[in-house]
Amino acid sequence: MQGERSTHGAPDLRRPGGGAPAAEPAGEPVDLEVVAEARRRKEAALLDFGVGQSVVASWLYAKCHRHLATTAIPTAAVTATGDGRCALLYNPYFFASLDFDGVKFVLFHEARHLMHRHLYVDEELRSDPVFTLAAEVAINHVALRRLGRTALPEAVPPGGGAPEPVGVDPDAVYRAYRDDLREQGLDPLPYDDFSRTDLTVYGELRRMMKHETPRSGHCVHLAEGAAGTGVPLDPETVAQVGDDVLREVMQSALRGGRSAREELLGLADRTAGGGERFSRLWGRLGLDQLRGSTPRTRRVDWWQRWLTDVLASKLTESERLVYPKKHGAIVLALGHEPMLTRRGPERTKVVLVAFDTSGSMPDAVVEWLTTLVGQTDGVESHWLSFDGTVMPFVPGERVAGGGGTDFRCVVDYAEGRLEVAGKPFPHEPDAVIVVTDGYAPHVTPADPDRWIWLITDGGDDWPERHHRPMACHRVTSERQPRKPMTPRRST
């Protein structure tokens, strides 16, 4: 039919005078026919997502209980508000100016943006304009391939004029990157390597001498620059919805859903090189089971950094005791140990440290733990050794063990049910650190979230497979751990 832009029988909604309709200015009356057609294209796109094109997008939009046609925004956006709700906002004139596949591209792009924000939480990173551009490149690269497109869709920009590509063209950005590096006498990566992961795109763009972030009237994420878009994105809501979506997609993949498996593995691969946070996130979701590989306990030379981070999270109250990630990364690069910093007044926290004396205990581990916990500001530490019984001690004393190991005595003592020398443990610990080889009957503390297990070489890492899982990490004795820096107060 003359004037149709879609193979789905859409009516011709172009205005007299030619050209597809641009987004109407906010506040103007909306043509009901335009709204109905925009809604039809939106629903058809979501149906395609549900039958396999994007399981992630399908679940995410299922979490958006309100889909609102509005001229308050020029294109489309997903909002997340502080009441825990998400909504899809879309400009009906913008959707009417796109064909069916163009609407699908925009919806995929917006869904991926919310997941990208859920995965990359560092505010300093997100405030970098280069990272904003890298996110657009990475998201559109995936969208083009996932949806089988060879080019971006086009639409008339707000205010009218010739049709423009919707969003940032990954190929155009790559060409600018390639030319820039060649002018510097450097070798650019081939496109496939350049676009392999989200952080690869970011790292390569940072090699450029000139960064010219494209401005697009069709991309709400770039229209107002890197400082923000004005679209509400409450961090807690984004985190909750993102976690829910990933869990639903993982369950679908584990039940044999081929599309869910493919998309989830692709999403995980794009976060490669993102650090320990991503390892824990994908580990909790069951990525190893999905890949068909044996789950691996995280084994790193810098297990001390993991413990510092986890201990800080156990002791945090209103974000008072924190691990400074950016500064900590610099400290590690300089060859020093990480530290805990503290913000504002806070009550003393209680840490109970228990050493299993029935097996071999690396002296360096004991020394490092003593220094970390003993010098952490605002922490009162209590120490005990155990085998079949618990024996409180003072750091520096050597306590000989002997019999078989029983974790139950540690749990009972920490929870006030077991007395030693006629006295129960006088506090409710905020964190319990157990250093052991793990070989003893398993236990379930009343509050597993407070427990941290350090498993010595060759030990059993059952706590992270337990129900409920507990923080667990192997300690390594190949290197002598350096003494941690003294925790200090932040100014």
C-alpha positions as CSV (number, residue, x, y, z in Angstrom):
1,M,0.0,0.0,0.0
2,Q,1.2,3.4,-0.9
3,G,2.7,5.2,2.1
4,E,3.1,2.2,4.4
5,R,6.4,1.8,6.2
6,S,5.7,-1.6,7.7
7,T,4.9,-5.0,6.5
8,H,2.4,-5.4,9.3
9,G,-0.4,-3.4,7.6
10,A,0.2,-0.1,9.4
11,P,-1.8,2.8,8.1
12,D,-0.1,5.9,6.7
13,L,0.3,8.3,9.6
14,R,2.4,10.9,7.8
15,R,1.2,14.5,7.9
16,P,0.1,16.3,4.8
17,G,3.2,17.7,3.1
18,G,5.2,14.5,3.2
19,G,7.6,13.0,5.7
20,A,7.0,10.8,8.7
21,P,5.8,12.6,11.8
22,A,8.3,13.9,14.3
23,A,7.8,13.8,18.0
24,E,5.1,16.3,19.1
25,P,6.2,19.0,21.6
26,A,5.2,18.2,25.2
27,G,1.8,19.3,26.2
28,E,0.2,19.3,22.7
29,P,-3.0,17.1,22.2
30,V,-2.2,13.6,21.0
31,D,-3.9,12.1,18.0
32,L,-5.7,9.0,19.2
33,E,-5.1,7.2,15.9
34,V,-1.4,7.8,16.3
35,V,-1.5,6.5,19.9
36,A,-3.3,3.4,18.8
37,E,-0.9,2.6,16.0
38,A,2.2,3.3,18.3
39,R,0.7,0.9,20.9
40,R,0.1,-1.8,18.2
41,R,3.7,-1.6,17.0
42,K,5.0,-1.7,20.6
43,E,2.9,-4.7,21.5
44,A,4.0,-6.6,18.3
45,A,7.6,-5.9,19.2
46,L,7.2,-7.2,22.7
47,L,5.5,-10.3,21.3
48,D,8.5,-11.0,19.2
49,F,10.8,-10.6,22.2
50,G,8.7,-13.1,24.1
51,V,9.0,-15.8,21.4
52,G,12.7,-15.7,21.4
53,Q,14.3,-12.6,20.0
54,S,15.2,-11.2,23.5
55,V,14.1,-13.1,26.6
56,V,15.8,-10.4,28.8
57,A,13.8,-7.6,27.2
58,S,10.6,-9.6,27.4
59,W,11.0,-10.2,31.2
60,L,12.1,-6.6,31.8
61,Y,9.0,-5.1,30.1
62,A,6.9,-7.6,32.0
63,K,8.2,-5.9,35.1
64,C,7.1,-2.5,33.8
65,H,3.5,-2.6,34.9
66,R,2.7,0.7,33.2
67,H,3.4,1.5,29.5
68,L,2.5,5.1,28.9
69,A,2.2,7.0,25.6
70,T,3.3,10.5,26.3
71,T,4.8,13.5,24.6
72,A,6.7,14.4,27.8
73,I,9.8,12.7,26.3
74,P,11.0,12.9,22.7
75,T,11.6,9.2,22.1
76,A,11.3,6.3,24.7
77,A,12.7,5.5,28.1
78,V,12.4,3.0,31.0
79,T,12.0,4.7,34.3
80,A,12.6,3.3,37.8
81,T,11.2,5.2,40.7
82,G,11.8,5.0,44.5
83,D,8.6,3.2,45.1
84,G,10.1,0.1,43.5
85,R,8.2,0.4,40.2
86,C,9.3,0.6,36.6
87,A,7.4,2.1,33.7
88,L,7.9,2.3,29.9
89,L,7.4,5.8,28.5
90,Y,7.2,6.2,24.8
91,N,6.3,9.1,22.5
92,P,3.6,7.9,20.2
93,Y,4.6,10.2,17.3
94,F,8.2,8.8,17.5
95,F,7.0,5.2,17.4
96,A,4.6,6.1,14.5
97,S,7.6,7.5,12.6
98,L,9.4,4.2,12.8
99,D,8.6,0.9,11.1
100,F,7.9,-2.2,13.1
101,D,11.5,-3.3,13.2
102,G,12.6,0.2,14.2
103,V,10.3,0.1,17.3
104,K,11.7,-3.2,18.2
105,F,15.2,-1.8,18.0
106,V,14.4,1.1,20.3
107,L,12.7,-1.2,22.9
108,F,15.6,-3.6,22.9
109,H,18.0,-0.6,23.3
110,E,16.1,0.8,26.3
111,A,15.9,-2.6,28.0
112,R,19.6,-3.2,27.5
113,H,20.3,0.3,28.9
114,L,18.6,-0.6,32.2
115,M,20.5,-3.9,32.4
116,H,23.7,-2.0,31.6
117,R,23.0,0.4,34.5
118,H,22.3,-2.5,36.8
119,L,25.6,-4.2,35.9
120,Y,27.9,-1.2,36.0
121,V,27.2,0.5,39.3
122,D,30.3,2.7,39.8
123,E,29.1,6.3,39.7
124,E,32.6,7.6,38.8
125,L,32.7,5.3,35.8
126,R,29.1,6.2,34.7
127,S,29.9,9.9,35.0
128,D,32.7,9.6,32.4
129,P,31.4,10.8,29.0
130,V,33.6,8.3,27.3
131,F,31.9,5.5,29.2
132,T,28.5,6.9,28.2
133,L,29.6,6.8,24.6
134,A,31.0,3.3,25.0
135,A,27.7,2.1,26.5
136,E,25.8,3.4,23.4
137,V,28.3,1.7,21.1
138,A,28.2,-1.6,23.0
139,I,24.4,-1.7,23.3
140,N,23.7,-0.8,19.7
141,H,26.4,-3.3,18.6
142,V,24.5,-6.1,20.4
143,A,21.1,-4.8,19.2
144,L,22.1,-4.8,15.6
145,R,23.4,-8.4,15.8
146,R,20.7,-9.7,18.1
147,L,17.9,-8.3,15.9
148,G,19.6,-9.2,12.6
149,R,19.9,-5.6,11.3
150,T,22.7,-4.2,9.1
151,A,22.0,-0.5,10.0
152,L,20.3,1.7,12.6
153,P,16.6,2.5,12.0
154,E,15.9,6.1,10.9
155,A,13.3,8.7,12.0
156,V,12.6,12.3,11.6
157,P,14.3,14.3,14.4
158,P,12.2,16.5,16.8
159,G,11.5,19.7,14.9
160,G,11.4,18.0,11.5
161,G,13.9,17.6,8.8
162,A,15.5,14.7,6.9
163,P,15.4,11.3,8.6
164,E,18.4,10.5,10.9
165,P,19.8,7.3,12.3
166,V,18.2,6.5,15.7
167,G,21.1,6.5,18.2
168,V,24.9,6.1,17.9
169,D,26.2,4.1,14.9
170,P,28.9,1.6,16.2
171,D,30.6,1.5,12.8
172,A,30.9,5.3,12.6
173,V,32.4,5.4,16.1
174,Y,34.8,2.6,15.2
175,R,35.9,4.4,12.1
176,A,36.6,7.6,14.1
177,Y,38.6,5.5,16.7
178,R,40.6,3.7,13.9
179,D,41.5,7.0,12.2
180,D,42.4,8.7,15.5
181,L,44.8,5.9,16.5
182,R,46.4,5.8,13.1
183,E,47.1,9.5,13.3
184,Q,48.8,8.8,16.6
185,G,50.9,6.1,15.0
186,L,49.1,3.4,17.0
187,D,47.5,0.2,15.9
188,P,43.7,0.0,16.3
189,L,42.0,-3.3,17.1
190,P,39.9,-5.0,14.4
191,Y,36.2,-4.2,14.9
192,D,35.4,-7.7,16.3
193,D,38.1,-7.3,19.0
194,F,37.1,-3.6,19.6
195,S,33.5,-4.6,20.3
196,R,34.1,-7.9,22.1
197,T,33.1,-6.7,25.6
198,D,31.6,-3.5,27.1
199,L,34.9,-2.6,28.9
200,T,37.0,-3.3,25.7
201,V,35.0,-0.7,23.9
202,Y,35.5,1.7,26.8
203,G,39.2,1.0,27.1
204,E,39.8,1.4,23.4
205,L,37.9,4.7,23.2
206,R,40.0,6.1,26.0
207,R,43.1,5.6,23.8
208,M,41.7,8.3,21.4
209,M,43.2,11.8,21.5
210,K,39.9,13.5,20.4
211,H,36.6,12.4,21.8
212,E,33.6,13.9,20.0
213,T,30.5,12.4,21.6
214,P,27.7,12.3,19.0
215,R,24.5,14.1,19.8
216,S,21.3,12.5,18.8
217,G,17.8,13.9,19.0
218,H,16.7,10.3,19.0
219,C,18.7,9.1,22.0
220,V,17.5,10.3,25.4
221,H,20.8,9.1,26.9
222,L,22.8,11.5,24.8
223,A,20.4,14.3,24.0
224,E,21.3,16.2,27.2
225,G,24.9,15.1,27.4
226,A,26.7,12.7,29.8
227,A,25.5,14.5,32.9
228,G,22.1,12.8,32.8
229,T,18.9,12.5,31.0
230,G,16.3,13.6,33.5
231,V,14.7,10.1,33.4
232,P,14.3,8.8,37.0
233,L,16.4,5.7,37.7
234,D,16.3,4.9,41.3
235,P,19.4,2.7,42.1
236,E,17.6,0.3,44.5
237,T,14.8,-0.2,42.0
238,V,17.2,-0.7,39.1
239,A,19.1,-3.3,41.2
240,Q,16.0,-5.1,42.3
241,V,14.5,-5.3,38.8
242,G,17.8,-6.2,37.3
243,D,18.3,-9.1,39.7
244,D,14.8,-10.3,39.2
245,V,15.1,-10.3,35.4
246,L,18.5,-12.1,35.5
247,R,17.0,-14.8,37.8
248,E,14.0,-15.3,35.6
249,V,16.1,-15.6,32.5
250,M,18.5,-18.0,34.2
251,Q,15.7,-20.2,35.3
252,S,14.4,-20.3,31.8
253,A,17.9,-21.1,30.5
254,L,18.4,-23.9,33.0
255,R,15.0,-25.4,32.0
256,G,16.4,-25.7,28.5
257,G,15.4,-22.4,26.9
258,R,17.8,-22.1,24.0
259,S,17.2,-18.4,23.4
260,A,17.5,-17.5,27.1
261,R,20.7,-19.5,27.4
262,E,22.2,-17.8,24.4
263,E,21.3,-14.3,25.4
264,L,22.4,-14.8,29.0
265,L,25.8,-16.3,28.1
266,G,26.3,-13.4,25.7
267,L,25.5,-10.9,28.4
268,A,27.9,-12.6,30.8
269,D,30.6,-12.7,28.2
270,R,30.3,-8.9,27.6
271,T,31.1,-8.3,31.3
272,A,34.4,-10.3,31.0
273,G,37.3,-8.5,32.7
274,G,34.9,-6.5,35.0
275,G,36.4,-7.9,38.2
276,E,35.3,-9.8,41.3
277,R,31.9,-8.3,41.5
278,F,30.8,-9.8,38.2
279,S,32.3,-13.2,39.2
280,R,30.2,-13.2,42.4
281,L,27.1,-12.0,40.5
282,W,27.2,-14.7,37.8
283,G,28.3,-17.3,40.4
284,R,25.2,-16.6,42.5
285,L,23.0,-16.9,39.5
286,G,24.5,-20.3,38.5
287,L,26.4,-19.4,35.4
288,D,28.8,-22.4,35.9
289,Q,25.9,-24.8,35.9
290,L,24.5,-23.2,32.7
291,R,27.9,-23.5,31.0
292,G,28.2,-27.1,32.1
293,S,31.4,-26.5,34.0
294,T,32.4,-27.3,37.5
295,P,31.9,-24.4,39.9
296,R,35.2,-22.9,40.9
297,T,35.9,-21.3,44.3
298,R,37.4,-18.0,43.6
299,R,41.2,-18.5,44.2
300,V,43.3,-15.4,43.9
301,D,46.5,-14.2,45.4
302,W,44.7,-11.1,46.7
303,W,42.2,-13.0,48.9
304,Q,43.0,-10.3,51.4
305,R,41.2,-7.8,49.2
306,W,38.1,-10.0,49.1
307,L,38.1,-10.3,52.9
308,T,38.5,-6.6,53.4
309,D,35.6,-5.9,51.1
310,V,33.3,-8.5,52.6
311,L,34.2,-7.6,56.2
312,A,33.4,-4.0,55.4
313,S,30.0,-5.0,54.0
314,K,29.2,-7.0,57.2
315,L,30.1,-4.2,59.5
316,T,28.5,-1.4,57.4
317,E,25.6,0.5,59.0
318,S,24.2,3.3,56.9
319,E,27.3,3.1,54.7
320,R,29.6,4.1,57.6
321,L,32.4,1.5,57.3
322,V,33.4,1.2,53.6
323,Y,36.0,-0.2,51.3
324,P,37.0,2.7,49.0
325,K,37.1,0.9,45.6
326,K,38.7,3.5,43.5
327,H,41.4,4.5,46.0
328,G,41.8,0.8,46.9
329,A,42.5,-0.1,43.3
330,I,45.3,2.5,43.2
331,V,46.7,1.2,46.5
332,L,46.8,-2.3,45.2
333,A,48.5,-1.2,41.9
334,L,51.2,0.4,44.1
335,G,51.8,-2.9,45.8
336,H,50.1,-2.1,49.1
337,E,47.3,-3.8,50.9
338,P,43.7,-2.5,50.9
339,M,42.2,-0.7,53.9
340,L,38.9,0.1,55.4
341,T,37.7,3.7,55.9
342,R,35.0,4.9,58.2
343,R,32.5,7.7,57.7
344,G,31.0,9.5,60.6
345,P,30.2,8.4,64.2
346,E,29.1,4.8,64.8
347,R,29.0,2.3,67.6
348,T,31.8,-0.2,68.0
349,K,31.3,-3.4,66.0
350,V,32.1,-6.8,67.3
351,V,34.1,-9.3,65.2
352,L,34.7,-12.9,66.4
353,V,37.6,-14.7,64.7
354,A,37.8,-18.5,65.1
355,F,40.9,-20.6,64.0
356,D,40.6,-24.3,63.4
357,T,43.6,-25.8,65.2
358,S,42.9,-29.4,64.0
359,G,44.6,-28.8,60.7
360,S,47.6,-26.8,59.3
361,M,47.2,-23.0,59.7
362,P,49.5,-20.8,57.7
363,D,51.3,-18.4,60.1
364,A,51.0,-15.6,57.5
365,V,47.2,-15.9,57.5
366,V,47.0,-15.6,61.2
367,E,49.4,-12.6,61.3
368,W,47.5,-10.8,58.5
369,L,44.1,-11.3,60.0
370,T,45.4,-10.1,63.4
371,T,46.7,-6.9,61.9
372,L,43.6,-6.3,59.7
373,V,41.0,-6.8,62.4
374,G,43.0,-5.5,65.3
375,Q,43.7,-2.2,63.6
376,T,40.3,-1.6,61.9
377,D,38.8,1.6,63.4
378,G,35.6,1.1,65.4
379,V,36.0,-2.7,65.8
380,E,36.2,-4.8,69.0
381,S,37.8,-8.2,68.2
382,H,37.5,-11.5,70.0
383,W,39.7,-14.5,69.2
384,L,39.2,-18.2,69.8
385,S,40.7,-21.4,68.6
386,F,38.7,-24.6,68.2
387,D,38.8,-28.3,67.4
388,G,36.1,-30.2,69.3
389,T,35.9,-27.4,71.9
390,V,36.4,-23.6,71.8
391,M,39.4,-22.0,73.5
392,P,39.5,-18.1,73.6
393,F,43.0,-16.7,73.3
394,V,44.9,-13.4,72.8
395,P,46.7,-12.8,69.5
396,G,50.3,-13.8,69.9
397,E,49.6,-16.8,72.0
398,R,50.2,-20.2,70.4
399,V,47.3,-22.6,71.0
400,A,47.8,-26.3,70.3
401,G,44.8,-28.2,69.0
402,G,44.3,-31.9,68.6
403,G,41.0,-33.6,68.3
404,G,38.4,-33.7,65.5
405,T,36.8,-30.5,64.3
406,D,33.2,-29.5,65.3
407,F,31.8,-26.3,63.8
408,R,28.8,-26.6,66.1
409,C,30.7,-25.5,69.1
410,V,31.7,-22.3,67.4
411,V,28.1,-21.5,66.3
412,D,26.8,-22.3,69.8
413,Y,29.4,-20.0,71.4
414,A,28.9,-17.2,69.0
415,E,25.1,-17.4,69.5
416,G,25.3,-17.5,73.3
417,R,24.3,-21.1,74.0
418,L,27.7,-22.4,75.0
419,E,29.7,-21.2,78.0
420,V,33.5,-21.3,78.4
421,A,34.9,-21.1,81.9
422,G,31.3,-20.6,83.1
423,K,30.7,-17.6,80.9
424,P,28.8,-17.2,77.6
425,F,30.1,-15.0,74.8
426,P,29.1,-11.5,76.1
427,H,28.2,-9.9,72.7
428,E,26.2,-10.5,69.6
429,P,28.9,-10.5,66.9
430,D,28.4,-8.3,63.8
431,A,30.7,-10.7,61.8
432,V,32.2,-14.1,62.5
433,I,35.4,-15.1,60.6
434,V,36.2,-18.8,60.6
435,V,39.6,-20.0,59.3
436,T,39.5,-23.7,58.6
437,D,40.1,-26.5,56.2
438,G,36.3,-27.1,56.1
439,Y,36.3,-30.8,57.0
440,A,33.7,-31.2,59.6
441,P,29.9,-31.7,59.7
442,H,28.2,-28.7,58.1
443,V,26.3,-26.2,60.2
444,T,23.7,-23.5,59.6
445,P,24.1,-20.4,61.8
446,A,21.0,-18.4,62.8
447,D,22.2,-15.5,60.7
448,P,24.4,-16.9,57.8
449,D,24.9,-13.4,56.4
450,R,27.2,-12.5,59.3
451,W,29.6,-15.5,58.7
452,I,32.8,-15.4,56.6
453,W,34.6,-18.6,55.9
454,L,38.3,-18.7,54.9
455,I,39.2,-22.1,53.5
456,T,42.9,-23.2,53.7
457,D,44.7,-25.0,50.9
458,G,43.1,-28.3,49.9
459,G,40.1,-27.6,52.1
460,D,36.3,-28.1,51.5
461,D,34.5,-25.0,50.4
462,W,31.1,-26.2,51.4
463,P,29.8,-22.9,52.9
464,E,29.3,-21.3,49.5
465,R,27.3,-24.3,48.3
466,H,25.3,-24.5,51.6
467,H,21.7,-23.5,52.0
468,R,21.8,-20.6,52.6
469,P,25.2,-19.8,51.0
470,M,27.7,-18.0,53.1
471,A,30.6,-15.8,52.2
472,C,33.5,-18.2,51.4
473,H,37.0,-17.9,49.9
474,R,40.1,-19.9,49.7
475,V,43.2,-18.4,51.3
476,T,46.5,-19.0,49.4
477,S,49.8,-19.6,51.0
478,E,52.0,-19.5,47.8
479,R,53.0,-15.9,48.7
480,Q,53.6,-14.3,52.0
481,P,50.9,-11.8,52.4
482,R,52.1,-8.3,53.1
483,K,50.9,-6.5,56.2
484,P,47.7,-4.5,55.5
485,M,47.8,-0.8,55.7
486,T,46.5,0.7,58.9
487,P,42.8,1.5,58.5
488,R,42.2,5.3,58.9
489,R,39.4,7.7,59.2
490,S,38.2,9.4,56.1
491,T,38.2,13.2,56.3
